[in-house]
Amino acid sequence: MTINIHYVRNDISVILSDRRFTYGLEGEGGHSDDNIKLSNLKTMGWGWTTGAGLYNFIIPFQQKFSKANITKQSELIDLFNDVMNQTMIEYPQYKERMMTSSVSFSFLGLNSEGTAHQCQIGLLDKTTADKGSINLLPPGCLHPIPPSDFTGDLSDLDTFNQQRVKKLEQENLHAVIIHCLEAFEELSRDSMKASEECDIGICKLSDKEMVKLKLSGNVYDLLNKLNEGTVEDYMEEIEKLVFP
């Protein structure tokens, strides 16, 4: 299992994933924390993708998605179903875990009026794919996928307090990333299913361009660095889409 943190507003999207793979139905194969579960989507207008659940499904899906030229929602759903069906053939013992696996992805979309670009994040799982649809996170949404051993109530956690989340709409990228890291730390602190290592895929939108950025490392190390400097000091610029 994993932790995913998603945050989106019109000018920023953030997808954070931890790095732990747990092996076996009950974790009897141990785990490793050096796995990158965040993939760059190279087709124009797409940002990042990650997933939560069975890595035997998530990783092949990401590999195919990152190379595909997806232009329609139906094409992405078809890709999801094709990879899941193939995974069920290869790993029938993991069917139950596959059925609860999900993928997420950031991309450049249009507002409801169709008059301007905005950052968006979509979520796709077996239930939504069977309906032929994709869930889009609303602007201002902080959406977590907690580890499978999380037993608390998300509303009791400090970083998911609605007043704090609402304030993010007025904050700069630096503050948004710190908040997402703090949310990740709060979820991973007592979990055996998630690591302290993470990757963050960021899309930042302005009138002239969309910039794709990446930040990686240990959550405590990153928080210490960002409390001393600016997020721009540590992010890697992956690519830039300039509008005509």
C-alpha positions in Angstrom: 0.0 0.0 0.0 1.0 3.6 -0.2 0.2 7.2 0.7 -1.0 9.6 -1.9 -1.7 13.3 -1.2 -3.4 15.4 -3.9 -4.0 19.1 -3.9 -5.4 21.2 -6.7 -6.5 24.7 -7.3 -6.7 26.6 -10.6 -3.1 27.6 -10.8 -1.4 24.6 -8.9 -1.6 20.9 -8.8 0.4 18.6 -6.4 0.6 14.9 -6.4 2.7 13.3 -3.6 3.5 9.6 -3.3 5.6 7.7 -0.8 8.2 5.1 -2.0 7.3 1.9 -0.2 6.5 -1.4 -1.9 5.1 -4.1 0.4 5.5 -7.7 -0.9 3.0 -10.5 -0.4 -0.7 -10.6 0.5 0.0 -9.9 4.1 3.4 -8.2 3.8 5.2 -11.5 4.5 7.8 -10.7 1.8 8.9 -7.5 3.6 9.2 -4.1 2.0 11.5 -1.7 0.2 11.7 2.1 0.2 13.6 2.9 -2.9 10.8 2.7 -5.4 9.6 5.7 -7.4 5.9 5.5 -7.9 5.5 8.9 -9.5 5.7 9.1 -13.3 6.1 12.1 -15.7 3.4 12.1 -18.4 5.3 13.3 -21.5 2.4 14.1 -23.7 1.6 17.9 -24.0 -0.8 19.1 -21.4 -0.3 16.2 -19.0 1.5 16.4 -15.7 2.1 13.5 -13.3 0.6 10.1 -12.5 0.8 7.8 -9.5 -1.3 5.2 -7.8 -2.3 3.4 -4.7 -2.8 -0.4 -4.3 -1.2 -3.3 -6.1 2.1 -2.3 -7.6 1.9 -5.2 -10.1 -0.9 -3.2 -11.6 0.1 0.4 -10.8 3.6 0.3 -12.4 2.6 -1.2 -15.8 -0.3 1.2 -16.0 2.0 4.2 -15.4 4.5 2.9 -17.9 1.9 2.6 -20.6 0.2 5.9 -19.7 3.5 7.8 -19.8 4.1 6.7 -23.4 0.5 6.9 -24.7 -1.0 9.8 -26.6 -4.2 10.1 -24.7 -6.6 12.7 -26.1 -10.0 11.4 -24.8 -11.3 10.2 -21.5 -12.5 7.0 -23.1 -8.9 6.2 -24.2 -7.6 6.5 -20.7 -10.4 4.3 -19.3 -9.7 1.7 -22.0 -6.0 1.7 -21.0 -6.9 1.3 -17.4 -9.2 -1.7 -18.1 -6.7 -3.3 -20.5 -3.9 -3.2 -17.9 -6.1 -4.4 -15.1 -7.5 -7.3 -17.1 -3.9 -8.4 -18.1 -2.8 -8.1 -14.4 -5.7 -10.3 -13.3 -4.6 -12.9 -15.8 -0.9 -12.8 -14.6 -1.6 -12.4 -10.8 -5.1 -13.9 -10.0 -4.1 -14.3 -6.3 -4.1 -10.5 -6.0 -7.5 -9.9 -7.5 -9.0 -8.4 -4.4 -6.2 -5.9 -4.0 -6.4 -5.0 -7.7 -10.1 -4.2 -7.4 -9.4 -1.5 -4.7 -6.4 0.0 -6.5 -6.6 3.5 -7.9 -4.6 5.8 -10.1 -4.4 9.6 -10.1 -3.1 12.1 -12.7 -2.7 15.8 -13.2 -3.3 17.6 -16.4 -4.1 21.0 -18.0 -7.8 21.4 -18.5 -10.4 24.1 -19.1 -12.6 25.9 -16.6 -16.4 25.2 -16.7 -16.9 28.1 -19.1 -14.2 26.8 -21.4 -12.6 30.2 -21.4 -9.3 29.6 -19.6 -6.8 26.9 -18.6 -6.8 25.5 -15.1 -4.9 22.7 -13.3 -6.9 19.6 -12.7 -6.4 16.2 -11.0 -8.3 13.1 -12.0 -8.9 9.8 -10.1 -9.7 6.5 -11.6 -10.5 3.1 -10.0 -12.4 0.0 -11.1 -15.8 1.4 -10.0 -15.5 4.7 -12.0 -13.9 2.9 -15.0 -16.9 0.5 -15.1 -19.2 3.6 -15.2 -17.1 5.1 -18.0 -16.2 8.1 -16.0 -13.3 9.8 -14.1 -13.5 11.6 -10.8 -12.2 15.2 -11.0 -11.1 16.8 -7.7 -12.7 20.2 -7.2 -10.5 23.3 -6.9 -9.3 23.9 -3.4 -9.4 20.1 -2.6 -6.8 18.4 -0.4 -7.4 14.7 -1.1 -5.5 11.9 0.7 -5.3 8.2 0.2 -4.1 7.0 3.6 -2.1 3.8 4.1 -4.1 0.6 4.6 -3.1 0.4 8.3 -4.6 3.9 9.1 -7.5 3.4 11.5 -8.2 7.0 12.6 -10.5 9.7 11.3 -8.9 12.0 8.7 -11.0 14.9 10.1 -9.2 14.6 13.4 -5.8 15.2 11.8 -4.5 18.8 12.0 -3.4 19.1 8.4 -6.9 18.1 7.2 -8.7 20.7 9.2 -11.0 22.5 6.8 -10.1 25.9 7.9 -6.4 25.2 7.3 -7.1 23.7 3.9 -9.2 26.7 3.0 -6.3 29.0 3.7 -4.2 27.2 1.1 -6.3 29.0 -1.6 -4.4 32.2 -0.7 -1.0 30.7 -0.1 2.1 30.6 -2.4 3.6 27.4 -3.7 6.1 27.2 -0.9 3.3 27.1 1.8 1.2 24.6 -0.3 4.2 22.1 -0.5 4.9 22.4 3.2 1.3 21.7 4.0 1.3 18.6 1.7 4.5 17.4 3.3 3.0 17.9 6.8 -0.1 15.9 5.7 2.2 13.1 4.5 4.2 13.1 7.7 1.0 13.0 9.8 -0.3 9.9 7.8 3.1 8.1 7.7 4.2 8.7 11.2 2.8 5.5 12.7 2.3 3.4 9.6 4.2 0.2 8.7 2.7 0.4 5.2 4.3 3.7 4.1 7.9 5.1 4.0 9.2 8.5 5.0 10.6 8.9 1.5 8.4 10.7 -1.1 8.2 12.2 -4.5 6.1 15.2 -5.4 5.0 16.1 -8.9 3.9 19.8 -9.3 2.3 21.7 -12.1 2.3 25.5 -11.8 0.2 27.5 -14.2 0.5 31.2 -15.3 -1.0 33.1 -18.2 2.0 32.3 -20.3 3.0 28.8 -19.4 2.7 25.6 -17.4 5.8 24.4 -15.6 6.3 20.9 -14.4 8.4 20.6 -11.2 9.6 17.7 -9.0 10.7 17.5 -5.4 12.0 14.3 -3.8 13.5 13.2 -0.5 12.9 12.3 3.1 9.8 14.1 4.5 11.7 15.4 7.6 14.7 16.5 5.6 12.5 18.3 3.1 10.5 20.0 5.9 13.8 21.2 7.5 15.1 22.5 4.2 11.9 24.3 3.3 11.7 25.9 6.7 15.1 27.4 6.1 14.9 28.3 2.4 12.4 28.5 -0.4 10.9 25.6 -2.3 12.4 26.9 -5.5 15.9 26.2 -4.1 15.2 22.5 -4.1 12.8 21.7 -6.9 13.8 20.3 -10.3 12.2 21.8 -13.3 11.2 18.9 -15.6 9.7 20.8 -18.5 7.8 23.8 -19.6 4.7 24.3 -21.8 4.6 27.8 -23.3 1.3 29.0 -24.6 1.1 30.6 -28.0 
